[in-house]
Amino acid sequence: MSGITNQNLVIRLEEAEKILEDDYTQFHSIIVDNYIQYESPLWDIACFLTFYELSPKSVKRQKWVEYWFKFSKTRRYKNLVYMVPASYVALSDLRKAKDFFVDLLEQSRKSVKELAWETFLSIFYQFRASVKPSFNKREFTVFKTILDRQTMVSSELKDYLDIDLSNISKYKTIVEYKRVLHQGISLNYHKLDLSVYGLMFEYPLTKDIDLYSELSNSVFFHSLYTGNVGCRSALSYFVAPRHKKVEEDFNKLSKRISKNNHIPYSRILRFLTETRLKSFNCGIYDFKNGHWTLNPQNLQFTLQDYDSRLIETVPILTRDFENCDYEKLKLNKTGLDILNHILANMHLSIRDIVSDLGLTEKEVKKQVDNLRKNELYKLRYNPLFVFGLKHIIIFLHDSHKNQHEIHKTLSFFPEVYSEQYVSKGKNGLYIVLRIPYELVVDAIESLTNFFKGKIENLFIVDQMITTRYQLPVDRYETVFQEWKYSSEDILGVDF
C-alpha cells in the first residue's frame, strides 16, 4: 500500500481487494503503483482499466461495477452528464479505449499539475466523440438492414439489398468485425408462463441507498436501472411465475424496502410483454462524418408537428411474438436447460450445447426444433453504439391506447422501445429512448412539454446492473408442467 496516504482510499482499496479476491494484481499495478488519490479523475480511469481487465463473464466484473458506482460521483460538463460507470460501459471492450486511458494515466503521473476535473471531462468527451465506427456506404447499408430486418441470414438480407450474395457475406463479416452489433435473446415470457414485473423507487439525491443488495436476493431478479432528473430513481425488473401471490409479495417487498430506507415513493408494475415495439433510426447517422444529424433546434417542432414522411421509412418491429395466445407450457427439463444455455451465451450453437450439456446431437436438434416451433425465443440484434447515445426512461399514464402512434412519433430518435404496463389497476406506457449525449437536456425539455400532464416518471439512466439472466429451472415441475412458487423466493427466508 506504499504511496497511498489517504486513509479513506486505503479502506476502499481493501474493499476492492476483497471483491477481486486473489485476482487483484492488475488493480495494484494500476492504482497503488500510480499513487492515485480517491475522487480524482485518475480514480475513474483506474477503475475503468480494472474493469477492462476482468472477464465479461466474470461475476467479479459485475461486483466491480457496483463498487465503482458506489465510490464515484455524477458530474456535469457543459450540456453533458458524466455518469460513472455508465459513461464507460460502451468502451469496455475496445483496445483503443484501454490504450488511450493508459496513456492519459502515464501523462498525468509525469505532469507537475494535478489533472483537473474540467480538463479531464473535456478530454473524456472529445475521446468519446472520436470513438465511432468507420463505414463505407455498402457496410453501413448492411448494418442498417440487419437492425431493421432483425436477421443476419445472407439469403434473407439479399431480399432487401441491391448486393450480390457473395458480397453480402463479405460486408456482413466486416460489420461483425467492427463490433457494432450485439446479439441478444428475446424470450416469449407469455408462453413460458412467466410475467415481467417492475419495482420503481424514487428518493432524494442526497440519500445513498444500496437497493441492489436487497433486490438481487430474489431468484427472479433480472436487472436494475438507476438514474436521476431532480431525484434518484431506481427501476428493477423481475421475471416471475404467473401466480396469484406474486404481485402481493412484490407489494410486501416494496413496502419493506421503502420503510427500512425511508423511501417516499414506490410502486409495482406488471409489463405486458406481448405489446413490445422497437425501432432503430440509423438513417439520421452521418456515417461519413460520424455524428447524428438530429438538430436540437428542430427537436420540439419535430415532436409537436412532425412530418410523417420523415419517419415512414423507419420500420417499427411489432411485438416479438405475433402469436401471443396463451398456451400451457409444454417443456421438459432438457428443453429448459437448452434455453438457459442459449440465454447464457446469447447465441445458438448446436455444437456448444452438445459439448456443454453432454447431450447427443440428435436430442439437441429435436429440442431446439421444439423451442423454435413453439416460438419460445428469438435472436435479436441491437446496435452496440460507441458513438454517444444515452438512455432516457419514461412512464406515461393513460397512453396505452395510442402506443403505436406515440412510438411512431418518437421514431425519429436513434432508438425507441415501448411496452404497456399495469400499475394499481391502471394502464400506462413505458418508453425507453436512446438519445445523443448532447441532446439529452433539450430532449427532456421537449418531451416534458409534448407529454404535458401525462408523465408519471422520467429519468436519465446512469447505471445498468444487468445479470446474465437464467430461468429458475429448479422451480419447474416437469410432471405438472408448471412453476413452483414460494413467497421466500421474493421476500427471503425471514419474511
N, C-alpha and C positions, 0 to 999 in steps of 0.2 A: 504493500500500500504506500510505498515511498513516494514522496512528491505531492501527496494529497493532504492538504491542511484543513479543508472544510469538513467539520465533524458530520454535518448533515449528509454530505456526499459519501463519506465513509460508510454511514449506515445504509445508504441506498446501494452502494457497491456490494455490501454484504448481502442485501436482499436480492440483488441481481445474480450474485453467485449461486444463491440457493435455487433461483429459478432455472439457471443453466446447469446446475449440479456439477458434474465433472467436466462439462464441455464449455469452460469459460476462458480458455487460453486466448482466443481472439478478443474477447471482451477486455481482458487485462491489457493486451497489446494496444488496443485502440484507446481505452480510457485512462488506465493507470499510467502507462508509459508516456502518454501525451500530456499529462498534468492538466486534465480537463476539469474545469470548475462547474459545479451544478448551476443550472439556469443560464448558462452561456449558450450562444448559438452552437458552439462546438459539442455541447452535450447532445443536442438533437442529431448532429452529424454522426457522432459516435454511436448513438442508439440505432440510427439507420444502418450503419455499417455492420453492427452486430446482428441486426435483423436480417440483413442481406446474406450473412454467412450461415444462418440457420436454414435447415431444410424446410421447404414449403409444406411438407407433410408432417413435420415435427410438431408435437404438442407444445414444445418449448417456445416455438415461434409465436403461437397464439398467446401464451403466458407473457412473453416478452412484450408484445403489443400492449397488453393490459398494463404492464409495469411502466412502459414508456409513456403511455397516455396519462397515467396517474401522476407522474412527476414532471410533466411538461405543460406549457400554457398556450392557450389560443391567443394569437396576436393579429393585429390588423396592419396592413401596409397599403396605403393609398386606397383603392377601391377593392382590394383583395383581402380574403380572410385566410390566415395561416393557421391551420388546424392540425395538430400532431396527434397520432401519426398518419392521419388520413391523407395529408398533403404529399406523403412519400410513397404510399402503397403502390401506385401505378409505376413507380420507378424501381420497385423491389427486385425485378428480375433482369434489369438492364446493366450490362457490364459498363456501359458508358457512364451510368449514374455512379457506380462504385468508383470508377477511376476519377470522376470529377470531384467527388467528395473527399476522397483520399488526398488528392492534390490540394484541395482547399484547406484540409486539415494541416497538411505539411506547411503550406504557405503561412497559415495563421500561427503556427508554432514558431516560425522563424521571424515573424513580424515583431517589432518593438511594441506597436499598439495592439490593444485587445480588439478583437473583431466585434464591432457594434451591431446591435440588432437591426438597425435601419440599413446598414451596409449589407449585412447578411441576407435580409429579406429581398433587397434589390437584386443581389446576385442569384438567390434561390429562384425567384420568379423569371429572371432572364434565362436561367438554365431550363426551367420547366417549359418555357415557351419554345426553346430550341429543340427540345426532345419531341420530335414528331417524325412519323414515318415518311419516307420519300417514295412517292408513287409515280409511275408514268400513267398515261391515260388508260391503257388496257388493264394494268394491275388494279387501278382504283375502280374501274368498272366491274371487275371480277369481285373485288372486296365488297362493293356496294350491293351487288346482285346476291352474294351469299347471305348477307344480312336481310335483304328484302324478301328473298325466297326461302330462307332458312334451310338451305341444302348445300352440301359440298360434293354431291354426286355430279361428276362431269357431264354425263349424258343429260341430266335434268337442267344443269346450268346452260347447256347449249341451246335449249329452247328459248332462252331469254337474251342470249348473247350472239352478236354477229362475229363469232370467232370459231375457227375450226377446232375439233375435239382435241387434237394433239396440243394445240396452243393453249387451250383452256387448262389442261393438266399442268402445263409449264407455268402459267401465270398463277394458278392456284397454289402450286408449290412455293412460288416466290412470296405470295401473300402469307402463307403459313410460316415461312422462314422469318418474315418481318415481325412475327409475334404480335399481331394487332387483333387477333381473334381469340375469343375464349369459348371453348366448347363446354356447355353445361347440360344438365339433365332436368327436364320438366316432368314432374310426376302427376299422374291423374289421381289426385287425392280422393276425388269423389268415388271412383271405382275401387280404390283401396280401402274404402270405408273409414276414411280419416278426414278430419276437419282442421283448418288452419285458424289459430286464434292469435290475437294481439293483445298485449298488455301495455297501456300507454300511461306514462307518468310525466308530470310537469312540476318543477320546483325551482326555487331561486338560484341564480347563477352563483351565489356565494356558498351554497351547500356543496360539499364534496361527498357524494354517496356512491358506494360500490354496489350497484344493483346486480352486476353480472354474477357475483359470488353466490347470491341467493337464488337468482332466477335460473342459473345454469345447473342447479341441483336436480331439476326435473328431468326425467328420462325423455321427455317430449320436447325439450328445449331445442330450438333451431338456430336463432341468431338474435343479436341485439344491435340496434342503431341508436346512437346518441347525437345530439346537436343542440343548437340554440338559435333563437331570434327573440331576444328580450328575456328569456328564461331558459333553463335547461330542459330538454325533452329527451325522453328515452322510450323507444318502441321495441318491444321484444316479441319474437314470433315463436309459436309453439305448434307442433303438429301432433294432434291427439286423436284417439279413437272417437268415433261418433257415439257418445254415451251421454245419457241424460244428466249424470252427476258432474261431468267435466266442467261445464260452464259455472256451475255452483262452486266447485273447488277453486277455479281460477279467481272467482269473486272473493273467496276467503283469502287466497294468497295475496291478491291485490290489496285488500284491506289490512292484512297483517304487515305487509311491506310499508304501506303508507303510514300506518300507526307507528311502527318502530323507527321510521326515518323522518317522521313529521313532514310527509309529502302532502301538500294541499289538494292536489288534483290527480286523479287516476280514473281509468275506465277500461272496460274489456270490449274487444271487438271480435266478431267472427267473420272472417273473409269468405266471400262467395267465389271460390276459385274457378267456377265454371263461367265467370264473367270476365276473365282476364283478357286484356287487349294490350298490344305493344306495337310501337312503330319506331323506325330509325329514319332520320333525315340527314343522310350524309351528303345530299345534294348541295347543302349550303356550306360544305367544307371545301375550301380552295386548296386542293392537294398540291398545286404547284408552289404556292407561297406559304402553305402551312398555317392557315388561320381560318376562323369561322367568319362567314360573310353576313352574319346576323347583326343588323345595325341597331345599337341601343336607342337611338333617337326614334326609330320606327317601331320599337317593341310595343309600346302602348297602343299605337294606332293599329298594329297588326292584330292585337288581341280584340280591340273594340270593333274593328270593321275590316276583318281580314278578307283578302282576295282568295276565294276558294280555288281559283286556277293555280295559285302558287303552291298549293299543297295537295292538289288532286293526284299528283304523281307519287305521293308518299303512301306506300301500301300499309294499311293497318292490319297487323297479324291478329285475326279474330281468335277467339278462345282457342287455347292449345288443343283441346279435345272437343271436336264438333259434336260427337255423340255423347252427351253428358247425362243420359237417362241413368237413374240409379240402378245398379245391378249388384247382386250379392257377390262378395269377393270369392273367387274360386282359384285359390293358390295353395300349393304345398310349401313346406319349409325350404325345399331346394330352390323353388322359384323365387322366394323372398331373399334367400341368400345371394342368388344371382343378381337380383335387382339391387341389393345392397352393394354388391361388388361394382356394378355399373355406376352407382351413385358415388362410391368412394373414389373411383378412378376417372370419373367424368367422361368415359367413353366406353364403347362396346368392343371387346376383343375376345372372340371365342377361344383363341389360344391361351390368353391370360386367365380366363375363367377356368378352363380345364386344368391349367397348371396350379393356380392358387387354391381352388376348391377341391381338387382331387377327384373330379368327375370325368366321365367319358365324354368324348366329343359328341357322340350321338345324343346323350342325355342333355348336354348343354344346348345343342341346337333345337331340341324338342322344347325345352323350357323357354328359350329365347323366342321361338316362334309363338308360343302361347302368350308371352308378355306382349309381343307386337300385336297379335290378333286381338287381344283384349284392350289394346291401347292404354297400357299401364304406364308407359313412359315415352318420352320423345327427346331426341337430341336437339339442343338449342344452341344457336350461335349468337354471341354478343361481341360488340367491339371492345377490345381491351385498350381504351383510349389513353394515350400518354400525352395527349395534346390539349390539356386544360379544360376538363369538364368537372362540374360539381353537382352533387345530389341535393335536390330540394324535395321534401316530402310534404304533401298537403292532404288534409282531410276536409271534405265538403259535405255538409248535411243537405238532405233532400234533393240531391242532384243525380241520383242513380238512374232515373228515367231518361236523362239526357246524356248518358255516358258516352255513346258513340259520337254525338255531336260535339261534346266538350273535348273528347280525345282528338277529334279531327281538327278542332280549332287550335289545340296545343301542339299539333304535329309539325309545326314549323320549327320547334325546338329540335336539337340533335337526337334526343331520345325521350320517349314518353311511355310510361307504363300506367295502366289504370285497372281498377278492380273494385267491385262493390263490396260493401260490408254492412253488418247489422250490429248495432250497439244500443242496449236498453230498449230493444223492440223497434228502433228507428233505423231506416236505411240511409246510407251515405255513400260517397265515392272517394276512394283512396287513389292518390296520384303520386307517382314518382317522376320527377323531371331531371334530365341531365342538361346542365346549362354551362356555357363557357364561363370560366372564372370571372372575367372582367365584367360580366353582365349580371352577376348574382344580385347585387343591390338593386339595379334597375328592374330586374325581373320580379323580385319580391314586391316592389312598389307597384308595378303594373298588374301583377296577379292579384294583389290585395284590392286594388281599385276595380278590376274586372269582376272578381268574385265577391264583391262587397256584400257583407251580411251572411255569406254562405260558408266562410272558412271557420272550421272548428279548431284546427291545429295547423301550424305551418312551421317548419324548421329546416335549417341547413344541416346536413349530416356532417359531423366532424370525426366520428369513429364508427367503424363497422366491425363488430365481432361476429364472425360467421364460422361456425363449426363445419366440419365435413359431416353433414347430417347423415345419420343412418336410421333406417327403420328399426323400431324396437321389436326385433324378430322374436325375442324370448317372451314377448307379451302376446304372441299369436297362438291361438288354439287351432291346430290343423284339423282335429276331429270335428270341432263345431264350426270351423271356418269363420272365426271371429276373434277380435282382440279382447284380451283380458284387461280389466281396468280396476285399479285400486286408488283411493284418494292419496295414498302415500306417494304415488308416482308424481304428484304435483305438489302436495303440501309437505312431504317429508315424513319420516317415521314418528316424529314427536308431535304431530298435529293433534 
